[in-house]
Amino acid sequence: MKILFIAPGASIHTTRWIERTVQMGFKVILVSQDGITPNVEYKTIIIPDSKYKNPFLLLIHNILNLKKIVYNESPDVIHLHWF
């Protein structure tokens, strides 16, 4: 099973969830904006900072990037932990 985590890579919670999920034998993909990743084997996709300063345009830009990632990776489960 492939699980796509959308979470801050710098969070200790993200690190623990990903480490445990990988230990259980699942394939993990982390989508993050901060570029910091836990120390386990998995795929990381970093959404780079956008050139847009307008919050609405930034949101649209990030949604489109995320939609492309979900389409390309075809995960079985998407887990969102952001706020």
Sequence and secondary structure as in RCSB ss.txt:
>XXXX:A:sequence
MKILFIAPGASIHTTRWIERTVQMGFKVILVSQDGITPNVEYKTIIIPDSKYKNPFLLLIHNILNLKKIVYNESP
DVIHLHWF
>XXXX:A:secstr
 EEEEES TT HHHHHHHHHHHHTT EEEEEESS    SSS EEEE    S  SHHHHHHHHHHHHHHHHHHH  
SEEEE   
